[in-house]
Amino acid sequence: MTDATDSSDDAPNSKDQFRPVGHENEHFLLTTVVGSYPKPKWLDRARELYQGGDTTKPREHQGEHAEELPDFDEDAWEEAKDDASRLITKEHERAGLDVVVDGEMRRNEMVEFFAHRIDGYEFNGPVKVWGHNYFDKPSVVSEVEYDETWLVDEYEFTADVADRPVKVPITGPYTLANWSFNEAYDDLESLAVDLADLVNEEIQKLVDAGARYIQIDEPALATTPDDHAIVGECLEHIVADIPEDVRVGLHVCYGDYSRIYPEVLEYPVDEFDLELCNGDYDQLDVFKDPAFTADLALGVVDAHVAEVETVEEIKANIRKGLEVVPPEQLVVSPDCGLKLLPREVAYEKMANLVTAAREVEADLDAGEITVDAAPAKADD
């Protein structure tokens, strides 16, 4: 399914395993997305129809005896999601990304989607989170158990559509626990660890299906940094018995990173995906001392701003990453998921991101960029 070559790096889960065949530059800055992407407007309309919205013909076409359209049934809804997944996967490839996802076209919300698939969760209606925004916050009412697979079908469909490697984002167990009502466990830690075992079970199935790039999303981490040890324990459970050639990343956004660094360097992951562009890289220095020993997936476009960054602006942002790690440890991505942006803006950001990465690679090849950061590994 992929156009990636074998890794030339000693580490079996190096980002170089995703280097495209015939890559034009000696240096390689892997380009990817965090996960979510704007849904086509017709997919939102399809969801409304499937969930019991208006199933009649458009008002302007309704005569006195207009017949109702057929119900928008399960088959129609599945077809709509398949079509959206194909569309966005190919849109990512058209933008030039080295590793793609389907934009999470089948997912509604990062906790709710998984809670519906885990035994032990139930829903009692939405709660207000801020302003006029509501979140269908689930409750854990009994011991959580693994039942149906969560993402295997999604991965297999996307991998079949894609001509490039596919990454699988999964909401992490700490966020699944922290953003839920706990009515069954003595404490957050015991719930999160049980959920981590379920995430491990799902990853095992994804690996069996061919997945080699897994991203654990833990946005709750940097907002509750005193619990970083719980996240570390969860990650140990998550990666247990996962093959070495499977790349595991951790996405963290928001919060004060100085409260979790350098402790997070002890986490058993290959890559940290960090939101820094939105804060104008004010926290960049946090990661310079001690040296950053993992790969850095640096956010170089702002997921919260609808203006498209120029190629030159993005190149300057990429060079900020080279202040922390050398090129062999740098991955280039947006700050966070792009689902709240207009779709044309999201696409232009991705296309400019890829162009900027390729130009920085060429500048590195030509010796036009001085890299101060030296390679640093965990055993240094």
C-alpha positions in Angstrom: 0.0 0.0 0.0 2.9 2.4 0.6 5.6 4.0 -1.5 8.0 4.0 1.4 11.4 2.5 1.2 13.1 0.5 3.9 14.6 2.7 6.6 18.2 3.6 6.2 18.4 4.5 9.9 19.5 2.0 12.6 16.2 2.5 14.5 13.5 0.2 13.0 10.8 2.8 13.7 12.6 5.7 12.2 10.7 8.2 10.2 12.9 7.3 7.3 10.8 4.1 6.8 8.1 6.6 5.4 10.5 8.3 3.0 8.9 8.2 -0.5 10.7 6.2 -3.2 12.6 8.7 -5.4 12.6 11.5 -2.8 14.4 14.4 -4.4 16.4 15.6 -1.5 19.0 13.9 0.7 17.4 15.3 3.8 13.9 14.1 4.7 11.5 16.1 6.9 8.4 13.8 7.1 5.2 15.8 6.5 1.9 14.7 8.0 -1.3 15.9 9.7 -2.4 15.5 13.3 -5.7 13.9 12.5 -9.0 15.7 12.1 -9.8 17.7 8.9 -12.8 19.7 7.8 -15.7 17.4 6.7 -17.4 18.1 3.4 -20.7 19.9 4.0 -22.7 17.2 2.3 -21.4 14.7 4.9 -22.8 16.8 7.7 -26.1 16.8 5.8 -26.0 13.1 5.3 -25.5 12.7 9.1 -28.6 14.8 9.7 -30.7 12.7 7.4 -29.4 9.4 8.9 -30.1 10.6 12.4 -33.7 11.5 11.6 -33.5 14.9 10.0 -35.5 16.1 7.0 -35.8 13.2 4.5 -38.1 15.1 2.1 -37.2 16.7 -1.2 -35.8 20.3 -1.0 -38.6 22.8 -0.4 -38.2 24.5 -3.8 -39.0 21.2 -5.5 -41.9 20.2 -3.4 -45.3 20.4 -5.1 -48.6 19.8 -3.6 -48.3 16.1 -4.1 -44.5 15.8 -3.8 -43.4 12.3 -2.7 -41.0 11.9 0.2 -37.6 10.7 -0.6 -36.6 7.2 0.7 -35.2 7.1 4.2 -31.5 7.7 4.5 -30.7 4.3 5.9 -27.6 2.6 7.3 -26.2 1.6 3.8 -26.6 5.2 2.6 -24.8 6.6 5.6 -21.9 4.1 5.3 -21.6 5.0 1.6 -21.4 8.7 2.5 -18.6 8.1 5.0 -16.7 5.9 2.5 -17.0 8.6 -0.1 -15.8 11.3 2.3 -12.9 9.1 3.5 -11.7 8.6 -0.1 -12.1 12.3 -0.9 -10.0 13.6 2.0 -7.4 10.8 1.8 -6.7 11.8 -1.8 -6.9 15.5 -0.8 -4.0 14.9 1.6 -2.1 13.1 -1.1 -2.7 15.9 -3.6 -1.3 18.3 -1.0 1.9 16.2 -1.1 1.8 14.8 2.5 4.2 11.9 3.1 1.9 10.2 5.6 -1.9 10.7 5.4 -5.1 10.0 7.4 -8.7 10.2 6.2 -9.3 13.3 8.3 -11.4 11.3 10.8 -14.4 11.4 8.5 -16.0 8.6 10.4 -15.5 10.2 13.9 -17.8 12.7 15.5 -15.7 13.7 18.6 -12.5 12.4 20.0 -13.9 11.0 23.3 -17.5 10.3 22.3 -16.5 8.2 19.3 -14.4 5.7 21.4 -16.8 5.8 24.4 -19.6 4.4 22.2 -17.3 1.4 21.4 -16.2 0.6 24.9 -18.3 -1.5 27.3 -18.7 0.3 30.6 -19.5 3.7 29.2 -23.0 5.3 28.9 -24.3 8.7 27.8 -26.8 10.8 29.7 -27.0 13.9 27.4 -24.7 16.8 26.6 -23.1 19.1 29.2 -22.1 22.7 28.6 -18.4 23.2 28.4 -18.1 26.9 27.4 -20.3 29.6 26.0 -23.0 27.9 23.9 -20.8 24.8 23.2 -21.9 21.4 24.4 -20.1 18.2 24.8 -21.8 14.8 25.0 -19.7 13.8 28.1 -19.9 10.1 28.8 -20.0 8.3 32.2 -18.0 5.3 33.1 -20.6 3.2 35.0 -18.9 -0.2 35.2 -15.5 -1.8 34.5 -14.4 -0.9 31.0 -14.1 -3.8 28.6 -13.0 -4.3 25.0 -15.8 -5.5 22.7 -15.8 -4.5 19.0 -12.7 -3.1 17.2 -12.6 0.6 17.1 -10.5 1.6 14.1 -9.4 -1.5 12.1 -12.1 -1.1 9.5 -11.3 2.6 9.2 -7.6 1.8 8.8 -8.1 -1.0 6.2 -10.3 1.2 4.1 -8.0 4.2 4.2 -4.9 2.0 3.5 -6.7 0.5 0.5 -7.5 3.9 -0.9 -4.1 5.5 -0.1 -1.0 5.4 -2.2 1.1 6.6 0.7 1.6 5.4 4.3 -1.4 5.9 6.7 -1.2 7.1 10.3 -3.8 6.1 12.9 -4.7 8.6 15.6 -6.2 7.2 18.8 -7.5 9.2 21.7 -5.3 8.3 24.7 -6.5 6.6 27.8 -5.8 9.5 30.1 -7.9 11.9 28.1 -10.6 9.2 27.7 -10.7 9.0 31.5 -10.2 12.6 32.4 -12.9 13.9 30.1 -15.5 11.4 31.4 -17.5 11.1 34.6 -16.0 8.4 36.7 -18.8 6.5 38.5 -17.2 3.1 38.7 -13.5 3.3 39.6 -11.8 4.4 42.9 -9.6 6.9 41.1 -8.6 8.3 37.7 -5.4 6.3 37.5 -7.0 2.9 37.8 -9.6 3.8 35.1 -6.9 5.2 32.8 -4.7 2.1 33.2 -7.6 -0.2 32.3 -8.3 2.0 29.3 -4.7 1.8 28.3 -4.9 -2.0 28.2 -7.8 -1.7 25.8 -5.9 0.8 23.6 -3.1 -1.8 23.5 -5.5 -4.5 22.4 -6.7 -2.2 19.6 -3.2 -1.4 18.5 -2.4 -5.1 18.3 -5.2 -5.5 15.9 -4.2 -2.5 13.9 -0.7 -3.8 13.6 -2.0 -7.2 12.5 -3.9 -5.2 9.8 -0.7 -3.6 8.6 -0.6 -0.3 10.5 3.0 1.0 11.3 2.4 4.5 12.5 0.2 5.1 15.6 -0.5 8.5 17.2 -1.8 8.7 20.8 -3.7 11.9 21.4 -3.5 13.2 25.0 -4.7 16.9 25.0 -5.6 16.6 28.7 -1.9 16.0 29.6 -0.6 19.5 29.5 -3.7 20.9 31.2 -3.3 18.6 34.2 0.5 18.2 34.3 0.6 16.8 37.8 -0.6 13.5 36.3 2.2 13.1 33.9 3.3 9.9 35.8 -0.2 8.4 35.1 0.2 9.1 31.4 3.7 7.5 31.5 2.2 4.4 33.2 -0.5 4.2 30.6 2.0 4.5 27.7 3.9 1.5 29.2 0.7 -0.5 29.0 -0.1 0.8 25.5 3.3 -0.2 23.9 3.6 -3.6 25.6 4.3 -6.2 23.0 4.1 -3.8 20.1 6.7 -4.6 17.4 9.7 -2.4 17.2 9.0 -1.3 13.6 5.7 0.4 14.7 6.2 4.1 15.2 4.3 5.5 18.2 3.8 9.2 18.6 2.2 11.3 21.4 0.2 14.4 20.5 0.0 17.0 23.2 -1.6 20.5 22.9 -2.4 23.4 25.1 -1.0 24.0 28.6 2.3 24.8 30.1 4.9 22.4 28.7 7.5 23.4 31.3 5.4 21.5 33.9 5.8 18.2 32.0 9.3 18.6 30.5 11.8 16.9 30.8 9.8 14.1 32.6 8.0 13.2 29.3 11.3 12.2 27.7 11.0 9.0 29.8 7.8 8.1 27.9 8.2 5.0 25.7 7.3 6.8 22.4 9.3 7.7 19.3 7.8 11.1 18.6 6.2 14.0 20.5 3.8 16.1 18.4 3.5 19.5 20.0 1.4 22.6 19.4 3.8 25.6 19.4 2.8 27.7 16.4 -0.4 29.0 18.0 1.7 30.4 20.9 4.3 32.0 18.5 6.9 29.5 19.8 7.0 31.2 23.2 7.6 27.8 24.8 10.3 26.6 22.3 13.1 27.1 24.8 11.5 24.7 27.2 12.7 21.8 25.0 16.3 22.9 24.5 17.6 22.0 28.0 18.0 19.1 28.6 18.4 18.0 25.0 15.3 16.6 23.2 16.0 12.9 22.9 12.9 11.8 20.9 11.7 12.9 17.5 9.9 16.3 17.4 6.7 16.6 15.3 6.6 20.4 15.2 3.4 22.3 14.6 4.3 24.8 11.9 0.9 26.1 10.9 -1.8 27.4 13.2 -4.9 25.2 13.4 -6.9 28.0 15.0 -6.3 30.7 12.5 -8.1 30.9 9.1 -5.3 32.8 7.4 -3.0 30.7 5.3 0.6 31.0 6.3 3.0 31.7 3.3 5.7 29.2 2.4 8.3 31.6 3.7 6.6 31.9 7.0 6.3 28.1 7.3 10.0 27.7 6.4 10.9 30.1 9.2 8.8 28.0 11.6 10.5 24.8 10.5 13.9 26.4 11.2 12.7 27.0 14.7 12.4 23.3 15.1 16.0 22.9 14.0 16.9 24.9 17.1 15.7 22.0 19.2 16.6 18.9 17.1 18.6 18.1 14.1 16.8 17.3 10.8 16.9 13.5 11.4 14.7 14.1 14.4 12.2 16.6 12.9 8.7 15.9 11.6 6.5 18.7 10.2 2.8 18.9 10.9 0.0 21.4 11.8 -0.4 22.4 15.4 -3.4 20.3 15.9 -6.4 18.9 14.0 -7.8 21.2 11.3 -11.5 20.3 11.5 -12.7 23.8 12.5 -11.1 25.6 9.5 -12.7 26.1 6.1 -11.7 23.2 4.0 -10.0 25.3 1.3 -7.9 27.0 4.0 -6.9 23.6 5.5 -5.8 22.4 2.1 -3.8 25.5 1.3 -2.1 25.2 4.7 -1.1 21.6 4.0 0.1 22.4 0.4 2.3 25.2 1.7 3.5 23.1 4.6 4.8 20.5 2.1 6.4 23.0 -0.2 8.1 24.7 2.7 9.4 21.3 4.0 10.8 20.4 0.6 12.5 23.8 0.3 14.1 23.5 3.7 15.4 20.0 2.8 17.0 21.5 -0.3 18.5 24.3 1.8 19.9 21.8 4.2 21.4 19.7 1.3 23.0 22.9 0.0 24.5 23.7 3.4 22.5 27.0 3.5 21.1 26.3 7.0 23.3 26.0 10.0 21.9 23.4 12.5 23.0 24.0 16.1 21.1 21.1 17.6 23.1 17.9 17.7 21.5 14.4 17.7 20.5 13.4 21.2 19.3 9.9 22.2 17.8 8.7 25.4 21.0 6.8 26.4 23.3 9.8 25.8 
